Amino acid sequence: MILLFRAFKPLILLAMLSFIFLLGGCSEIAVLDPKGPVASQQKDLILLSIGFMLFIVAVVFVLFTIMIVKYREHKKSTYTPEAEGNVFLEIVWTVVPILIVIALSVPTVRAIYSLEEAPKASKDKEPLVVYATSVDWKWVFSYPEQEIETVNYLNIPTDRPILFKIASADSMASLWIPQLGGQKYAMSGMEMEQYLQADHEGTYKGRNANFTGEGFADQKFNVNAVSEKSFNEWVKKTQKEAPKLTKSQYDKLMLPRHAEEMTFSSTHLKYVKHGNDAEYAIKARKRLGYVPLSPHSKSDPFENVKMDKTEKHDHHSKEHDSH
């Protein structure tokens, strides 16, 4: 009995964890609570993979139990090994893994290729183009057609594909909105594309999913999915009331620090496209007087940065809070 418990211990622990997840509610796990077609397709793929793994684990433990019960050692047992092997078993344990790999590979490859295009449910709709730029430690979103730029938040219409053009101004990051789809990397000097879509109105959490230093933990943003009508109203209001984004303001966004939510009625795309220019942030920091220091240096890298009094006060307050 003890031997059987030890044999089934991993399976029992797996069942207990699954039971805890069920009691806690799958809605608490963002990737299992999709709000769009891309995330739904990825969720189905995740559950299919988990199902296959659980089936394989169950088969292995059943066979293991049969072996230890049927061929257990006792006084009357005799050991007569067959040195020539068993052709049937060798075929089975070679063919079965191949079939499993094929069964997992086919839906995975299909999903990978289908996710490179707009979701089928809305393929006839014109996608909303958004340039998503990662900067240590903030996100900048540019709407080129609407001439709007936001910092650390994103407004999108529901039931319409969003084509993200993803890049980084400095270190490699990763754009991830779990309830809308999987992550995609952002790199300087390179532009990646990703289609996402929200089918339900609401606010969804987004973040940088790739470690980029001390401020990485707070590189988060909200995605507000609203109706097409509400989105168009926001666009008109922003175009009318928000200030223009100047080159000097955008240069300050290149500094490696956090930023509050901001809205502008023009974009940085007329100054730079980070997918084509990997050194803009470095040059902007030099123009502002920022000097990167070694990790063990006690100097303030912002000491010579050309900022107004309020910005310097905010910077020192945040530095004090972090310590």
DRENDO-1510 file (C-alpha; in Angstrom, 1 decimal, always signed):
<recs>
REC; n; res; u; v; w
REC; 1; MET; +0.0; +0.0; +0.0 .
REC; 2; ILE; +2.8; +2.4; +0.9 .
REC; 3; LEU; +4.5; +1.5; -2.4 .
REC; 4; LEU; +1.4; +2.3; -4.3 .
REC; 5; PHE; +1.0; +5.7; -2.5 .
REC; 6; ARG; +4.6; +6.6; -3.4 .
REC; 7; ALA; +4.1; +5.6; -7.0 .
REC; 8; PHE; +0.9; +7.8; -7.2 .
REC; 9; LYS; +2.2; +10.7; -5.1 .
REC; 10; PRO; +2.9; +13.0; -8.1 .
REC; 11; LEU; -0.5; +12.2; -9.6 .
REC; 12; ILE; -2.2; +12.9; -6.3 .
REC; 13; LEU; -0.4; +16.2; -5.9 .
REC; 14; LEU; -1.4; +17.2; -9.4 .
REC; 15; ALA; -5.0; +16.3; -8.7 .
REC; 16; MET; -5.0; +18.4; -5.5 .
REC; 17; LEU; -3.5; +21.4; -7.3 .
REC; 18; SER; -6.1; +21.1; -10.0 .
REC; 19; PHE; -8.8; +21.0; -7.4 .
REC; 20; ILE; -7.5; +24.1; -5.7 .
REC; 21; PHE; -7.5; +25.9; -9.1 .
REC; 22; LEU; -11.1; +24.9; -9.6 .
REC; 23; LEU; -12.1; +26.1; -6.1 .
REC; 24; GLY; -10.3; +29.4; -6.6 .
REC; 25; GLY; -12.1; +29.9; -10.0 .
REC; 26; CYS; -10.3; +29.9; -13.4 .
REC; 27; SER; -11.5; +33.5; -13.9 .
REC; 28; GLU; -8.7; +34.6; -11.5 .
REC; 29; ILE; -6.1; +33.3; -14.0 .
REC; 30; ALA; -6.0; +35.9; -16.7 .
REC; 31; VAL; -4.8; +33.6; -19.5 .
REC; 32; LEU; -7.8; +31.3; -18.8 .
REC; 33; ASP; -10.2; +34.2; -18.9 .
REC; 34; PRO; -10.0; +35.4; -22.5 .
REC; 35; LYS; -11.9; +38.5; -23.7 .
REC; 36; GLY; -11.1; +38.2; -27.4 .
REC; 37; PRO; -10.7; +35.7; -30.2 .
REC; 38; VAL; -6.9; +35.6; -30.1 .
REC; 39; ALA; -6.8; +34.8; -26.4 .
REC; 40; SER; -9.6; +32.3; -26.8 .
REC; 41; GLN; -7.7; +30.4; -29.4 .
REC; 42; GLN; -4.6; +30.4; -27.2 .
REC; 43; LYS; -6.6; +29.2; -24.2 .
REC; 44; ASP; -7.9; +26.2; -26.2 .
REC; 45; LEU; -4.4; +25.3; -27.2 .
REC; 46; ILE; -3.2; +25.5; -23.6 .
REC; 47; LEU; -6.1; +23.3; -22.4 .
REC; 48; LEU; -5.4; +20.8; -25.2 .
REC; 49; SER; -1.8; +20.5; -24.2 .
REC; 50; ILE; -2.7; +20.1; -20.5 .
REC; 51; GLY; -5.2; +17.4; -21.5 .
REC; 52; PHE; -2.6; +15.5; -23.4 .
REC; 53; MET; -0.1; +15.7; -20.6 .
REC; 54; LEU; -2.7; +14.5; -18.0 .
REC; 55; PHE; -3.6; +11.6; -20.3 .
REC; 56; ILE; +0.0; +10.6; -20.7 .
REC; 57; VAL; +0.7; +10.8; -16.9 .
REC; 58; ALA; -2.4; +8.7; -16.2 .
REC; 59; VAL; -1.4; +6.0; -18.7 .
REC; 60; VAL; +2.2; +5.9; -17.3 .
REC; 61; PHE; +1.0; +5.5; -13.8 .
REC; 62; VAL; -1.6; +2.8; -14.7 .
REC; 63; LEU; +1.1; +0.8; -16.6 .
REC; 64; PHE; +3.5; +1.4; -13.7 .
REC; 65; THR; +0.9; +0.0; -11.2 .
REC; 66; ILE; +0.3; -3.1; -13.4 .
REC; 67; MET; +4.0; -3.7; -13.6 .
REC; 68; ILE; +4.7; -3.5; -9.8 .
REC; 69; VAL; +1.6; -5.6; -9.0 .
REC; 70; LYS; +1.9; -8.3; -11.7 .
REC; 71; TYR; +5.6; -8.7; -11.6 .
REC; 72; ARG; +6.3; -8.1; -7.9 .
REC; 73; GLU; +8.8; -10.3; -6.2 .
REC; 74; HIS; +7.6; -13.2; -4.1 .
REC; 75; LYS; +8.9; -16.6; -2.9 .
REC; 76; LYS; +7.5; -18.6; -5.9 .
REC; 77; SER; +8.6; -16.2; -8.6 .
REC; 78; THR; +11.2; -17.1; -11.1 .
REC; 79; TYR; +13.3; -14.7; -13.1 .
REC; 80; THR; +13.6; -15.7; -16.8 .
REC; 81; PRO; +14.7; -12.6; -18.8 .
REC; 82; GLU; +14.1; -12.7; -22.6 .
REC; 83; ALA; +17.4; -11.3; -23.9 .
REC; 84; GLU; +16.0; -11.0; -27.5 .
REC; 85; GLY; +13.6; -8.2; -26.5 .
REC; 86; ASN; +10.0; -7.6; -27.6 .
REC; 87; VAL; +9.4; -6.3; -31.1 .
REC; 88; PHE; +5.8; -5.3; -30.4 .
REC; 89; LEU; +6.6; -3.2; -27.3 .
REC; 90; GLU; +9.5; -1.5; -29.1 .
REC; 91; ILE; +7.2; -0.5; -31.9 .
REC; 92; VAL; +4.5; +0.7; -29.5 .
REC; 93; TRP; +6.8; +2.9; -27.4 .
REC; 94; THR; +8.3; +4.4; -30.6 .
REC; 95; VAL; +5.1; +5.0; -32.5 .
REC; 96; VAL; +3.0; +6.3; -29.7 .
REC; 97; PRO; +5.3; +9.3; -28.9 .
REC; 98; ILE; +5.5; +10.2; -32.6 .
REC; 99; LEU; +1.7; +10.2; -32.7 .
REC; 100; ILE; +1.5; +12.4; -29.6 .
REC; 101; VAL; +4.0; +14.9; -31.1 .
REC; 102; ILE; +2.0; +15.0; -34.3 .
REC; 103; ALA; -1.3; +15.5; -32.4 .
REC; 104; LEU; +0.2; +18.4; -30.5 .
REC; 105; SER; +2.1; +19.9; -33.5 .
REC; 106; VAL; -0.7; +20.2; -36.0 .
REC; 107; PRO; -3.0; +22.5; -33.9 .
REC; 108; THR; +0.0; +24.4; -32.6 .
REC; 109; VAL; +1.4; +25.2; -36.1 .
REC; 110; ARG; -2.1; +26.1; -37.3 .
REC; 111; ALA; -2.6; +28.5; -34.4 .
REC; 112; ILE; +0.8; +30.1; -34.9 .
REC; 113; TYR; +0.1; +30.9; -38.6 .
REC; 114; SER; -3.5; +32.0; -38.0 .
REC; 115; LEU; -2.5; +34.4; -35.3 .
REC; 116; GLU; -0.2; +36.3; -37.7 .
REC; 117; GLU; -3.4; +37.6; -39.4 .
REC; 118; ALA; -6.4; +39.5; -38.2 .
REC; 119; PRO; -9.0; +37.3; -36.4 .
REC; 120; LYS; -11.4; +35.6; -38.8 .
REC; 121; ALA; -14.4; +36.9; -36.9 .
REC; 122; SER; -13.5; +40.5; -37.9 .
REC; 123; LYS; -11.2; +40.0; -40.9 .
REC; 124; ASP; -13.5; +42.3; -43.0 .
REC; 125; LYS; -13.0; +45.2; -40.7 .
REC; 126; GLU; -10.2; +47.7; -41.1 .
REC; 127; PRO; -7.7; +47.1; -38.2 .
REC; 128; LEU; -6.8; +50.0; -35.9 .
REC; 129; VAL; -3.0; +50.5; -36.2 .
REC; 130; VAL; -1.2; +51.2; -32.9 .
REC; 131; TYR; +2.5; +51.7; -32.5 .
REC; 132; ALA; +3.5; +50.3; -29.1 .
REC; 133; THR; +7.0; +51.5; -28.0 .
REC; 134; SER; +8.7; +50.3; -24.8 .
REC; 135; VAL; +11.0; +52.7; -22.9 .
REC; 136; ASP; +12.6; +52.0; -19.5 .
REC; 137; TRP; +10.1; +51.9; -17.7 .
REC; 138; LYS; +7.0; +53.0; -19.6 .
REC; 139; TRP; +4.8; +52.3; -22.6 .
REC; 140; VAL; +4.1; +54.8; -25.4 .
REC; 141; PHE; +1.2; +54.1; -27.7 .
REC; 142; SER; +0.8; +56.0; -31.0 .
REC; 143; TYR; -2.3; +56.1; -33.2 .
REC; 144; PRO; -0.9; +57.4; -36.5 .
REC; 145; GLU; -4.3; +57.6; -38.3 .
REC; 146; GLN; -5.9; +59.5; -35.4 .
REC; 147; GLU; -2.7; +61.6; -34.6 .
REC; 148; ILE; -3.0; +60.7; -30.9 .
REC; 149; GLU; -0.3; +59.4; -28.5 .
REC; 150; THR; -0.8; +58.0; -25.0 .
REC; 151; VAL; +1.6; +57.0; -22.3 .
REC; 152; ASN; +0.9; +54.1; -20.0 .
REC; 153; TYR; -2.7; +53.5; -21.1 .
REC; 154; LEU; -4.4; +52.4; -24.2 .
REC; 155; ASN; -8.0; +53.0; -25.5 .
REC; 156; ILE; -9.3; +50.5; -28.1 .
REC; 157; PRO; -12.7; +49.8; -29.7 .
REC; 158; THR; -14.3; +46.4; -29.2 .
REC; 159; ASP; -15.1; +44.0; -32.1 .
REC; 160; ARG; -12.3; +45.4; -34.2 .
REC; 161; PRO; -8.8; +44.0; -34.8 .
REC; 162; ILE; -5.9; +46.0; -33.4 .
REC; 163; LEU; -2.6; +45.8; -35.3 .
REC; 164; PHE; +0.2; +46.5; -32.9 .
REC; 165; LYS; +3.5; +47.6; -34.4 .
REC; 166; ILE; +5.9; +46.8; -31.5 .
REC; 167; ALA; +9.4; +48.2; -31.0 .
REC; 168; SER; +11.6; +49.3; -28.1 .
REC; 169; ALA; +13.5; +52.5; -27.6 .
REC; 170; ASP; +16.2; +50.8; -25.5 .
REC; 171; SER; +16.3; +47.4; -23.8 .
REC; 172; MET; +14.3; +44.4; -25.1 .
REC; 173; ALA; +10.9; +44.2; -23.6 .
REC; 174; SER; +7.7; +42.2; -24.2 .
REC; 175; LEU; +4.2; +43.5; -24.7 .
REC; 176; TRP; +1.6; +41.3; -22.9 .
REC; 177; ILE; -2.1; +41.7; -22.4 .
REC; 178; PRO; -3.0; +38.3; -21.0 .
REC; 179; GLN; -6.8; +38.5; -21.5 .
REC; 180; LEU; -6.4; +39.6; -25.1 .
REC; 181; GLY; -3.5; +37.4; -26.2 .
REC; 182; GLY; +0.1; +36.2; -25.7 .
REC; 183; GLN; +3.2; +38.3; -25.4 .
REC; 184; LYS; +5.4; +39.6; -28.3 .
REC; 185; TYR; +8.9; +40.9; -27.9 .
REC; 186; ALA; +9.8; +44.6; -28.5 .
REC; 187; MET; +13.4; +45.2; -29.7 .
REC; 188; SER; +15.2; +48.4; -30.7 .
REC; 189; GLY; +15.9; +48.7; -34.4 .
REC; 190; MET; +13.3; +46.1; -35.2 .
REC; 191; GLU; +9.5; +46.2; -35.6 .
REC; 192; MET; +7.3; +43.3; -34.7 .
REC; 193; GLU; +3.6; +43.0; -35.5 .
REC; 194; GLN; +0.8; +41.4; -33.5 .
REC; 195; TYR; -3.0; +41.3; -33.9 .
REC; 196; LEU; -5.2; +41.4; -30.8 .
REC; 197; GLN; -8.9; +42.1; -30.3 .
REC; 198; ALA; -11.3; +42.7; -27.5 .
REC; 199; ASP; -14.9; +41.3; -27.8 .
REC; 200; HIS; -16.0; +42.7; -24.4 .
REC; 201; GLU; -15.9; +46.1; -22.9 .
REC; 202; GLY; -13.8; +46.5; -19.8 .
REC; 203; THR; -10.4; +47.4; -18.5 .
REC; 204; TYR; -7.6; +44.8; -19.0 .
REC; 205; LYS; -4.1; +44.7; -17.5 .
REC; 206; GLY; -1.1; +45.0; -19.7 .
REC; 207; ARG; +2.6; +44.9; -18.8 .
REC; 208; ASN; +6.2; +44.3; -19.9 .
REC; 209; ALA; +6.8; +40.6; -19.5 .
REC; 210; ASN; +10.5; +40.7; -20.0 .
REC; 211; PHE; +12.9; +41.8; -17.2 .
REC; 212; THR; +14.5; +45.1; -18.0 .
REC; 213; GLY; +16.0; +46.3; -14.7 .
REC; 214; GLU; +15.0; +47.8; -11.4 .
REC; 215; GLY; +11.9; +49.6; -12.8 .
REC; 216; PHE; +10.5; +46.5; -14.6 .
REC; 217; ALA; +7.9; +45.6; -12.0 .
REC; 218; ASP; +6.0; +48.8; -12.5 .
REC; 219; GLN; +6.1; +48.9; -16.3 .
REC; 220; LYS; +2.3; +48.3; -16.5 .
REC; 221; PHE; -0.6; +49.9; -18.3 .
REC; 222; ASN; -4.4; +49.6; -18.6 .
REC; 223; VAL; -6.2; +48.7; -21.8 .
REC; 224; ASN; -9.7; +50.3; -21.9 .
REC; 225; ALA; -11.9; +48.4; -24.4 .
REC; 226; VAL; -14.9; +50.6; -25.2 .
REC; 227; SER; -17.6; +50.6; -27.9 .
REC; 228; GLU; -16.8; +52.0; -31.3 .
REC; 229; LYS; -19.0; +55.1; -30.6 .
REC; 230; SER; -17.2; +55.8; -27.3 .
REC; 231; PHE; -13.8; +55.3; -28.9 .
REC; 232; ASN; -14.6; +57.8; -31.7 .
REC; 233; GLU; -15.9; +60.3; -29.1 .
REC; 234; TRP; -12.6; +60.0; -27.2 .
REC; 235; VAL; -10.6; +60.5; -30.4 .
REC; 236; LYS; -12.5; +63.7; -31.3 .
REC; 237; LYS; -12.2; +65.1; -27.7 .
REC; 238; THR; -8.5; +64.2; -27.5 .
REC; 239; GLN; -7.7; +65.8; -30.9 .
REC; 240; LYS; -9.4; +69.0; -29.8 .
REC; 241; GLU; -8.2; +69.3; -26.1 .
REC; 242; ALA; -4.9; +67.4; -25.7 .
REC; 243; PRO; -1.6; +69.3; -26.2 .
REC; 244; LYS; +0.8; +68.6; -29.0 .
REC; 245; LEU; +3.8; +66.4; -28.4 .
REC; 246; THR; +7.0; +68.3; -28.8 .
REC; 247; LYS; +10.4; +66.8; -29.6 .
REC; 248; SER; +11.8; +68.0; -26.3 .
REC; 249; GLN; +8.9; +66.4; -24.4 .
REC; 250; TYR; +9.4; +63.2; -26.2 .
REC; 251; ASP; +13.2; +63.3; -25.5 .
REC; 252; LYS; +12.3; +63.4; -21.7 .
REC; 253; LEU; +10.2; +60.3; -22.1 .
REC; 254; MET; +13.4; +58.5; -23.2 .
REC; 255; LEU; +14.9; +58.9; -19.7 .
REC; 256; PRO; +15.0; +55.6; -17.8 .
REC; 257; ARG; +12.3; +56.4; -15.2 .
REC; 258; HIS; +8.6; +55.9; -14.7 .
REC; 259; ALA; +5.9; +58.3; -16.0 .
REC; 260; GLU; +2.3; +59.1; -15.2 .
REC; 261; GLU; -0.5; +58.6; -17.8 .
REC; 262; MET; -0.2; +61.2; -20.5 .
REC; 263; THR; -2.2; +62.1; -23.6 .
REC; 264; PHE; -1.1; +64.1; -26.7 .
REC; 265; SER; -2.8; +65.2; -29.9 .
REC; 266; SER; +0.2; +64.3; -32.1 .
REC; 267; THR; +2.7; +61.4; -32.2 .
REC; 268; HIS; +6.4; +60.9; -32.0 .
REC; 269; LEU; +6.4; +59.2; -35.4 .
REC; 270; LYS; +7.3; +62.4; -37.2 .
REC; 271; TYR; +10.5; +62.5; -35.1 .
REC; 272; VAL; +11.5; +58.9; -35.0 .
REC; 273; LYS; +10.4; +55.3; -35.7 .
REC; 274; HIS; +12.2; +53.1; -33.2 .
REC; 275; GLY; +11.8; +50.1; -35.4 .
REC; 276; ASN; +14.3; +51.8; -37.8 .
REC; 277; ASP; +16.4; +53.8; -35.3 .
REC; 278; ALA; +18.0; +51.8; -32.5 .
REC; 279; GLU; +20.0; +54.8; -31.1 .
REC; 280; TYR; +17.5; +57.6; -30.7 .
REC; 281; ALA; +17.0; +57.1; -27.0 .
REC; 282; ILE; +20.8; +57.1; -26.4 .
REC; 283; LYS; +21.2; +60.3; -28.3 .
REC; 284; ALA; +18.2; +61.9; -26.6 .
REC; 285; ARG; +19.6; +61.1; -23.1 .
REC; 286; LYS; +23.0; +62.6; -24.1 .
REC; 287; ARG; +21.2; +65.8; -25.3 .
REC; 288; LEU; +19.5; +66.0; -21.9 .
REC; 289; GLY; +22.7; +65.5; -20.0 .
REC; 290; TYR; +21.9; +62.0; -18.6 .
REC; 291; VAL; +25.0; +60.0; -17.8 .
REC; 292; PRO; +24.5; +56.2; -17.2 .
REC; 293; LEU; +26.6; +55.1; -14.2 .
REC; 294; SER; +27.9; +51.7; -13.1 .
REC; 295; PRO; +25.7; +49.7; -10.7 .
REC; 296; HIS; +28.0; +50.4; -7.7 .
REC; 297; SER; +28.2; +54.2; -8.3 .
REC; 298; LYS; +26.6; +56.5; -5.7 .
REC; 299; SER; +26.3; +59.5; -8.0 .
REC; 300; ASP; +23.0; +60.7; -9.4 .
REC; 301; PRO; +22.8; +60.0; -13.1 .
REC; 302; PHE; +20.1; +62.7; -13.4 .
REC; 303; GLU; +22.3; +65.4; -11.8 .
REC; 304; ASN; +23.0; +67.2; -15.0 .
REC; 305; VAL; +19.7; +66.4; -16.8 .
REC; 306; LYS; +17.9; +69.5; -18.1 .
REC; 307; MET; +14.6; +69.2; -16.2 .
REC; 308; ASP; +12.4; +71.8; -14.6 .
REC; 309; LYS; +12.1; +72.1; -10.8 .
REC; 310; THR; +8.9; +70.0; -10.6 .
REC; 311; GLU; +10.3; +67.2; -12.6 .
REC; 312; LYS; +13.5; +67.1; -10.5 .
REC; 313; HIS; +11.4; +67.1; -7.3 .
REC; 314; ASP; +9.2; +64.2; -8.6 .
REC; 315; HIS; +12.3; +62.3; -9.6 .
REC; 316; HIS; +14.0; +62.7; -6.2 .
REC; 317; SER; +10.7; +61.8; -4.4 .
REC; 318; LYS; +10.4; +58.5; -6.4 .
REC; 319; GLU; +14.1; +57.7; -5.7 .
REC; 320; HIS; +13.5; +58.3; -2.0 .
REC; 321; ASP; +10.4; +56.1; -2.0 .
REC; 322; SER; +12.3; +53.3; -3.8 .
REC; 323; HIS; +14.9; +53.3; -1.1 .
</recs>
